[in-house]
Every structure is written in structure tokens, then in C-alpha cells.
Amino acid sequence: MKTSIRRKLIIAGLAAGLSASFPLAASAADSATIRVAYNLPKDHATGLYFETLAKKIEELTASTALKLKVRTFPNGQLYNDTQLPDAVSTGAVEIGQMNIGFMNGPGTESLRIWGLPFLYNSWEALWATEDNPAFKGAFDRQFGKFGMHMLGWVQYGLVEFYASKPIALPADLKGLRMRAFGVDTSMLIRDLGGSPVSLSSQEMYQAVQRGTIDGFITGPTSVYSRKLYEVTKHGTDIGINYLSFMATANLEWWNKLPDDTRKAVAAASDIAQTTARERAKEDDRIAKQHLKELGVSVSELSPEQRQQWVDASKGLYDAYREKAGTEGAELLKIVEAADRQQAAK
């Protein structure tokens, strides 16, 4: 089964020996210790989701058939973002942060909607889409093909371009070597004339400092928390992505949980998801203000200039519709309905 999963799941930068699983510690017949791994700092909104998840799992499973104790591994301490898909699918960790950008192969085509730029017009449209049962159900079905169960959405925040030179219009990216986080952002950078370089977020600072890359696509919260403003002084404010990662559980582990324990873990994820959403929105606002104070300049664009970015990325939508087929078209309809509904408010 695990061999089959490995054939389906292609992970960029896979570390040697990644599939070696750590033993699940059982302190008593009715208790066990699980591992939760993610790729951002504890104080990021993404970290807030996973730390809240861990706390609530322990609280809510205290009286279930299987009492769970949770060890968290933040900031890529156990596995980084390129390694986590394989780590969760093979059971090296029970729960982990999932970046679809580092997944490829049969079964991921419809999930690529996650990486389409300029998909949402507001935070609220993103959340309305994620709360649609059909939308989440489609993601869970696809994750099941890779030995994973989707627990919930992990709020990250807005995503923008940052570089060592000013970026105002798509033409400004031409020839720049830009860090991408997987397939989707690599295609965007390529279509805009840049050269994508796939790196883990932990590698960005030194890569810019050494001149290996000219910039990156990431969120203002990461630029601030990782002190990337020390090596990049220019950014955009065009709302490329309202981004959420996913929390997934190893499917075999999930299916073996007692019913009441499984329900408790799902409830813990719901609480963590709600907690992280508002935090991400506020953190994004604060991070942008801090970056401005620290000398990071952002080009102010007219609606017509921003539309140039949207128009330049339309090829990605055409490619998505072709590859994702009927299911992809249905997912796009859900997003479009959420955008219209929120815009009308």
C-alpha cells in the first residue's frame, strides 16, 4: 500500500530516509502520543491552528475511548514543507501541514485550484468557499488517494511578490529568479516572465543574501516573522492569493481511531480553524504596517494596472480547466458564487 502511494506522490526535494516512521508511544491501553508537524513558526496564524489543534485534541479526547497526547513540531523541525506530504501519507507523522504546491501526479489536478492567482476577492469569499461541504469534500476525496484524510483548512494569509528591485507590473518580473513554493507558483512566475526556483521557506533568506535568487513569492507575515525584509526592500500589494494550507491526517491511523476519538479530533480542528482565521486577517494587516515602517516599499497601482496582473495569469485558468475537467469546473463555480455573494454585501 505504501509503495503504491509513493508511486502516485511525487515530492520535490524529498529527503533520504523520510519514510522511516517513528513508533507511536502508548502510555496505557487507552492512551497514545501522536506527532503533529508543520512548517511555520508557532506565533504565525498557521502555527496557531496547529498549537490550538494539539491543545483541543488533548482536552476533547480526555474522556474518549482513546486519550491522545500531542507532540508538536513547528517551523520544519521534523519535516519541512517539501517533505510533509510524504511524511503524512506514510505515517511518519499522524497529522501535518499540507502544501499542495509540493504534490503532483494523478489525483491532484482538481486540487490545483488552490494555487490559482486572484481567485478570491476577500477573506470572507475564501472562508465561504472553504465552508462549502462540496468544496471540502472534493479535497478530502483526492487526499484519500494519497493515504490522507483532510481535517481542515489552515489559514496562512495573503501572498505577494517581494524582490531586491521594485515590482509594479508583470513586466518587472522578467528575468528575475524568484523562489516558488511548488508547482502552482512556479507556473505563475514562469508565465509572468520570471525564472522559478523551488526552495523551502527556511532557505529564502540566505538564497537572496547570496544572490542565488532575486526574490520570492510569499506572505507579508512570513517576510516579517522571518526577517526577510533585511534582504528584500520591495513588494507588491495586489492580493495574488488568499491562501490556506490544509491539515491532513494519515488515513490508516485516522480509520483506526475509535469513533468518539475521531469525532473529538474533528471538533478540535473546527475550533482551531475558526481561531486561526481572524488571527491571519489581523496579522496580515499588522505585518504590512511593520514592513512599511522597516522600509519595504510597495507600488500603489490603479485598478487598470492591477488588471494587467490578472490578465497575465489567465493562461493558468485555461490549463486548470483542461486538466481538472468536470470536477474542476464545479469547484470554480463554488468560488465564483462566493465571490459574487461577498461582493454584493
N, C-alpha and C positions, 0 to 999 in steps of 0.2 A: 504493500500500500504506500509506504513512504517512498519507495523507488519510483512508483507511478507519479506521485506528487512532484518529485524532483524533476521528472521529465517535462512536466507541464509548467513548472515555475522557473523562470529564468531571472536571476537576480544579478544586477551589476555589482561588481566588486565583492563577490562572495568570499568570505574569509575561510581559510583552510580549517577543517575540523569543526565547522559551525554546527553540524548536525549532532555533535556529541551532547547527549541530554544529561541534565543534572537530575539526581534522584529526588523524587518527591518525598519530603520529610513528613513522616507521620508520628505525631507525639502521643497519640492514643488511637483506639479503634475508631473513634468518631471525630477525629480532627486531622487536619493536614495543613502543610505550609505550601503556598504557591508563590510563583515569581511573576511579577508584573514589570515589564521593561518598556522604556520609551526614550526618545532621542532629544528631548529638550530639557532645560533646567526646571527645577522644582517650582520656581517662582513665576514661570511662564503660565499662560492660561492652559496650555496643553498639559503642563505638569500639575496644575490644579485639578484637572479632570482625573488624572491617574492617582494622585495622592488622595483625593476625595473618594474615588472608587475604592482604593485599598481600605480606607477608614470605614466606609459604609459596608463593605463586604464583611469585615470583621464584626461590625455591630449587628448586621442583619442576619448573619449566619450563626450567631451566638447560640440560638435556640433551635437550629435546624438539625437534620439528621447528620450532616457533616459540617463541623465547625471549621472555618477556614482562617488561617493566619496568613498574612500577606507580607512578602518582602518586595520592595520596590527598587528598581534600578534606573535612576534618571540619567538624562544627558549622555546617552550612549555608553554608560558604564559597562553594561553587559553585552549589548549588541547595538550597532549604530543603525541608521535608517536604511542603509542598503542591505543589512543582514536580517532585519526583523521579520520580513515575510517568511523567510525560510525557517527562522527560529520558532515562530508560532506554528507553522504548518507541520513541522516535525516534532513538536512537543518539547523543544529545548526550553521554552518558557510557556506558561499556561495562558497568559494574556499579554498582548503587546500592541504598540502603536503601529498602524499600517499606513504607509505612504504608497499609494498606487503607482506613483511615478517610478518606483523601483520594482514593479511587477510587469511581466509581459508574457505573451503566449496565448493559446486558445483559452477562451473564457474571460478574458479581460477587456474585450472590445467594447462592450456596453459600459463598463466601468470608466472608460476613458473620458466620459462626460465630466468627471471630477476635475480634469485638468484644462477644460476649455476656458479660454480667457474671456473676460467681460460677460460672464454667464448670468450674473445676478446684478440687480440694480440697488440692492440694500441688504443689510444684515437680516432684516425681517423676511425678505424673499428667500434667502438661504435657509433660514430656520423653518419656514413654512414648507419648503421643498423637502427638507430632511425629515420633517414630521409626517409627511405623506407615507402611509403604510406601503403603497405600491412601489415608491421610490426606494425605501429602505429594504423592502422585500427583494427587489431585484439585486441589490448589492449582496444581501445575505445568500441568495441562491448561487451567485457567482463565486463568492468566497468559499462556499461549501465544496466547490470543485477542487479547491486547493487545501482541503482539510482544515478549514477555519469556519467559525461561527461569528457573525458580526454582533457585537454587543451594543455599540452606539457610536455617535458622532463626537469627535474630539476637536473642539474649536481651536483653531490656530489664530486666524485673523486675516487682515488684508495682506496681499503680496504685491510688491513693486520691484522696479529695476533700480539698482544702485551701481555707480561706477566711479572711476577715477577722473572722468571728464563729464561735462554737462550732457544730459539726455533730455531732449524736449520732444522730438518727433521720431518716428520709426527709423528714418534715415540715419539718425545719430548712432544707432546700434551697428551699422555696417562695419564689418571688420573687427569688432570687439570680441574678445574671448570672454564669454560670460558663463559663470557657474550655473548649471541647471540641476534640479533635483528630480532626475529621471526622464522618462520618455516624453511626457507631455510638455514640460517646459523646454526640453531640448528642441522639440519640433517648433515651438513658438519662437525661440531665439533664432533658429535656422531660417524660418520664414521671414523674419524681420531683418535678415542680413548679417546676423552675428554668428559666432562660432561657439556652439555649446560645449561645455566641459562638465562632465558629471563628477561631482565631488560630494562627500558627506559635509554636513554643515560645520562639523568640527574642524574641517580643513580650510575653510574660506579665508580666515584672517591671514594665515601665512601665505596662502596662494596669491592673494592680492599684494601682500607685502613684498613677495619675491618677484612679482611681475609675471607669474605663471598665468594669471587671469587678469582681466581689466575690470571686472565687476561681477555682479551676481543678481539673481532673482530670488528675493526672499521677503520677509515681512519687516516692517519698521520695528516691531517688538524684538525680533532677533538681532537686527542691526544695533539696537540699543543694549540689549542684555549681553550680547557677545562682544561689545565694544568695537564693532566693525566700522563705526564712524571714525575711528582713528586712521583707517586706511582708505576709506571712500568718503568723499565730501559732496557727492551729487546724487540725486534720486528723482524719481517720478512720483506723481500723486494722481494716478489715473484709474486706480481700482482694478488692477489686472485680474485678481482673483479674490473672492471672499472664500477663504479656504478652511475646510475642516479635514482632519485626518480621521481615521476610523480606529476604534478599539476592537480587536478580534481575539477570540479565544480558540485554543486548539480544539478542533471539533471532537476528537476522540475523548479528550478529557471532559469537555462540555457534556457530551452524551452520557457519560458515566456518572455524572453528578446526580444525587438524589433529587427528586422533583422539587422539594421545598428549598433545597440549597440553590438549585438552578434559578428558581424564581427570585430568591433573595439577591443573587448576583446581578440579575437583570434589573431589579429595582435599584440596586446600588449604582448601576450605570446610568439609569434615568436621572437620579439625583445629581450625579457628577456632571452629566451633560448640561443640565439646566444651570448648575453653578458656574461652569466654565464659560457659558455663552456671554453673559453680561460682563464677565471679567475681561474677556477677549476684546469686546467692543470698547470698553473703557481704557484698557491697556493700550490699544492701538492709538487712541486719541492722545494719551499721555506720552507715548513713545515718540509720536510725531512732533509734539511740542518740545520734548527734550532734545531731539535731533536738531531741530531748528536752533535751539539755544547753543548747541555744540558745534554749529557751523555747517551743518549739512544743508545744502541749497536744493530747493525743489522748483522746477519750472512750472509756472502757472499757465495753464492752457485754456483757450477758448473752447466752447463745445465743438466747433468745427475742427480744431486741431486734435482734440481727443478722438473725434470720429476717424481721423486718419489711422490711429492705432486699431480701432475696431475693424475698419475696412481691411487693414493689412493682415489681420488674423482670420479672415473669413475662410481661407482655404482649409483651416483646421476643422471647421464645422462641416465642410463638404466631405473631407476624409472620414470624419466620425460617422456621418450619416451612411456613407457607403459601407463601412466596416461593421458598424453596430446594428444595422438592419432595423427590423421592426421594433425590437426592444429599445434600441437607442432612440428611435423616433418617439416612442411613448414617454421615455424619460425626459426628452426635450420638451414635450408638451406639458409635462408637470411643472418644469422650471418656468416655461413661458407663462403659464397660468398664474404661478406665484408672483412673478414679476408684474404682471398686469394688475393683480389684486392689490399688491402693496403700493404700486404707483397711483392707484385710484384713491388711496386713503388720504 
